Amino acid sequence: MKILREFVRALLDLEHADGNPWEQIFQQIRAHKMQGAPMPDIEVDDLATAMNKHMGYDVERTAFMPVKYTDFDEWFLRRLTPQTLEMCLIKASLSDLCSPVQGTVRKKVPVGEMTLKKSVIGADVLLNLMQGDDLLQISLQKTDYHRIHSPVDGILSGVVSLDKDELFPGSEAMVVLEIESPIGMVKVMCIGEWTVQTFITTADVGSNLSKMDELGYFYFGSQVIVVLPQNVTVIANREGKQRVFPGDPIGVVL
């Protein structure tokens, strides 16, 4: 729509917009991706530029491929360049557990209730359901890179797809990737939209994984929870708001 194009272009110079000016556009994109509705008539490259500026996205486009976007998937599902991947691999080698994703680390809730996307569950209850000892919760912004990588070396032993309400009453739809690693069982919970599963797995069950191997991607929405075994000490800042990138050290075995 012409109005939407003009809206996006006007926002290119907007430094301090109130509220969330992107929600209307993303709701239309969501309807297109989920329900087959028409894609809004927007210049995706302009949308990316405006949103990156407004949301303070701090990674240059040249870290990814492609650099210019002709459609939504080229932006949302962009890939790391070989040079960026090399830097990520160097960082990943510095710890036993690396970040599988770009996003913001959520504040740890050692006891009491925690929020996933919309559902609420006790932290201890979630750990019991996932048979883990600790967890690290990472949320993605709309502007973040949406491919998910292995946080450890190991074997992909299982991929469990869960519908809404299946993990617990009110839970989001999600995919849980189970990795048998030298440090124990690590699980990566990939939570997309609340009611619809939006994670696509690209790694095969039984495959050998190295840190930073791609596990899959979100085609819309996203949050990642890494479930950890007992002997891992988290070194990421869990007071909230730490930004991480794939390969960043987040855990060690002491």
C-alpha positions in Angstrom: 0.0 0.0 0.0 1.2 3.5 -0.8 0.3 4.7 2.7 2.5 2.0 4.3 5.4 2.8 2.0 5.1 6.5 3.0 4.9 5.5 6.6 8.1 3.5 6.5 10.0 6.2 4.6 8.9 8.8 7.1 10.2 6.7 10.0 13.7 6.5 8.5 14.4 9.9 10.0 12.5 9.4 13.2 14.8 9.2 16.2 12.4 8.8 19.2 9.1 7.4 18.1 6.6 6.7 20.9 5.1 3.2 21.3 5.7 0.4 18.8 5.2 1.8 15.2 6.0 -1.6 13.7 3.2 -3.6 15.1 0.7 -2.9 12.4 3.1 -3.9 9.6 4.3 -7.0 11.4 0.7 -8.1 12.1 0.1 -7.9 8.3 3.3 -9.8 7.6 2.3 -12.4 10.3 -1.1 -12.8 8.6 0.7 -13.4 5.3 3.1 -15.9 6.7 0.6 -17.8 8.9 -2.7 -17.5 7.0 -1.8 -16.7 3.4 -3.1 -13.1 3.5 -1.7 -10.6 1.0 1.8 -9.4 1.9 1.7 -5.6 2.8 3.0 -3.5 -0.1 6.2 -2.3 1.5 9.9 -1.9 0.6 11.4 -4.5 2.9 14.9 -2.9 2.6 13.5 0.4 3.8 11.6 -1.4 6.6 14.8 -3.0 7.8 16.7 0.2 7.7 14.0 2.1 9.7 13.6 -0.7 12.3 17.3 -1.2 12.8 17.7 2.5 13.4 14.7 2.9 15.7 15.5 -0.3 17.7 19.2 0.4 18.0 20.3 -2.7 16.2 24.1 -2.8 16.6 25.3 -5.3 13.9 26.3 -4.0 10.5 24.4 -5.5 7.5 27.8 -6.6 6.0 28.0 -9.3 8.8 25.2 -11.1 6.9 24.2 -12.3 3.4 22.5 -10.7 1.5 23.2 -7.1 2.2 20.1 -5.7 0.5 16.7 -7.3 0.9 14.1 -7.7 -1.9 11.6 -9.7 0.3 10.9 -10.3 3.9 12.7 -13.7 4.1 15.9 -12.3 2.7 16.0 -10.1 5.8 14.4 -12.3 8.5 16.3 -15.4 7.4 19.6 -13.8 6.4 22.8 -15.9 6.8 26.1 -15.2 8.4 28.9 -14.4 6.0 31.9 -16.8 6.0 34.0 -14.1 7.8 31.3 -13.6 10.5 31.0 -17.3 11.0 34.8 -17.6 11.4 34.7 -15.0 14.1 31.8 -16.8 15.8 33.7 -20.1 15.7 36.8 -18.5 17.4 34.6 -17.1 20.2 32.8 -20.5 20.5 36.1 -22.2 21.1 36.7 -20.2 24.3 34.0 -21.9 26.3 32.2 -25.3 26.8 28.8 -23.7 25.9 28.2 -20.9 23.4 25.1 -18.9 22.6 23.0 -20.5 19.9 21.3 -17.3 18.8 21.4 -13.6 18.7 19.2 -12.0 21.3 18.9 -10.6 24.8 19.5 -12.7 27.9 16.4 -12.6 30.2 16.8 -12.1 33.9 17.1 -15.4 35.8 14.2 -16.5 37.9 15.7 -19.0 40.4 12.4 -19.6 42.1 8.8 -18.5 41.4 7.1 -17.9 38.1 8.7 -17.1 34.7 7.2 -16.0 31.5 7.9 -17.7 28.2 6.2 -15.9 25.3 2.7 -15.5 27.0 2.5 -18.5 29.3 3.7 -18.4 32.9 5.2 -21.4 34.7 7.3 -22.0 37.8 11.0 -22.1 37.0 11.4 -25.3 39.0 8.4 -26.9 37.3 9.8 -26.1 33.9 13.2 -27.5 34.8 11.5 -30.7 36.1 9.5 -31.0 32.9 12.7 -30.5 30.8 14.8 -32.7 33.1 17.5 -30.1 33.4 19.4 -28.4 36.2 19.5 -24.8 35.0 18.4 -22.7 32.1 19.2 -19.6 30.1 16.4 -17.7 28.5 17.1 -15.5 25.4 14.6 -13.3 23.6 14.9 -12.2 20.0 13.8 -8.8 18.7 12.2 -8.5 15.3 15.5 -7.1 13.9 17.6 -10.0 15.2 19.1 -12.8 13.2 16.7 -15.7 13.4 18.9 -18.8 12.6 19.7 -21.1 15.5 23.1 -22.8 16.0 24.3 -25.7 18.1 25.6 -24.4 21.5 27.8 -27.5 22.0 29.7 -30.3 20.2 27.7 -33.5 20.3 25.0 -35.6 18.7 21.5 -34.4 17.9 19.7 -37.2 19.7 16.1 -35.9 19.4 13.8 -33.3 17.9 10.5 -33.0 19.8 7.7 -30.8 18.3 5.1 -29.7 20.8 1.8 -28.2 20.0 0.2 -25.4 22.2 -0.8 -26.8 25.6 1.3 -30.0 25.1 4.2 -29.2 27.5 1.9 -27.8 30.1 -1.6 -26.2 30.1 -1.3 -22.9 28.3 2.2 -23.5 27.0 3.3 -22.2 23.6 3.9 -24.4 20.6 7.7 -25.1 20.3 10.4 -27.5 19.1 12.9 -29.0 21.6 16.3 -30.0 20.3 18.1 -32.6 22.4 21.9 -32.7 22.1 24.0 -35.4 23.8 27.3 -33.6 24.4 30.6 -34.2 26.4 29.2 -31.9 29.1 25.9 -33.8 29.4 22.4 -33.5 27.8 21.8 -29.9 26.5 18.3 -29.0 25.3 17.4 -26.0 23.1 13.8 -25.0 23.4 12.8 -23.0 20.3 9.6 -21.1 20.9 8.0 -19.2 18.0 4.5 -18.0 17.8 2.3 -18.7 20.8 -0.2 -21.0 19.1 1.6 -22.1 15.9 4.9 -23.8 15.5 7.2 -21.6 13.5 10.6 -23.3 13.9 12.0 -25.3 11.0 14.7 -27.9 11.9 17.5 -28.2 9.3 19.7 -30.7 11.2 19.0 -34.5 11.1 18.5 -36.6 14.2 21.7 -38.7 14.8 24.0 -36.2 13.1 27.3 -35.1 14.7 27.3 -31.5 15.6 30.0 -29.0 16.2 29.4 -25.6 17.9 27.8 -23.2 15.5 26.4 -25.8 13.2 23.0 -24.7 12.1 20.0 -26.4 13.9 17.2 -24.6 12.1 15.5 -21.2 11.9 12.3 -19.4 12.9 10.2 -18.2 10.0 8.3 -15.8 12.5 8.4 -14.9 16.1 11.0 -16.3 18.5 12.6 -17.1 21.9 15.2 -19.7 22.9 15.7 -21.4 26.2 18.9 -23.4 26.7 18.4 -26.2 29.3 21.7 -27.1 31.0 23.0 -30.2 32.9 24.2 -30.0 36.5 27.9 -29.4 35.9 27.6 -26.2 33.8 28.3 -22.8 35.2 26.6 -20.0 33.3 29.0 -17.1 32.6 26.5 -14.9 30.7 25.1 -12.0 32.8 21.7 -13.2 34.0 20.7 -9.9 35.5 18.9 -9.2 32.2 19.5 -7.1 29.1 22.9 -8.6 28.0 23.0 -8.9 24.3 24.5 -12.1 22.9 25.5 -13.3 19.4 25.9 -16.8 18.1 29.2 -18.2 19.4 29.5 -15.9 22.4 30.7 -17.8 25.5 27.8 -18.4 27.9 28.8 -21.5 30.0 31.8 -23.5 31.3 32.3 -26.7 33.1 34.3 -26.0 36.3 
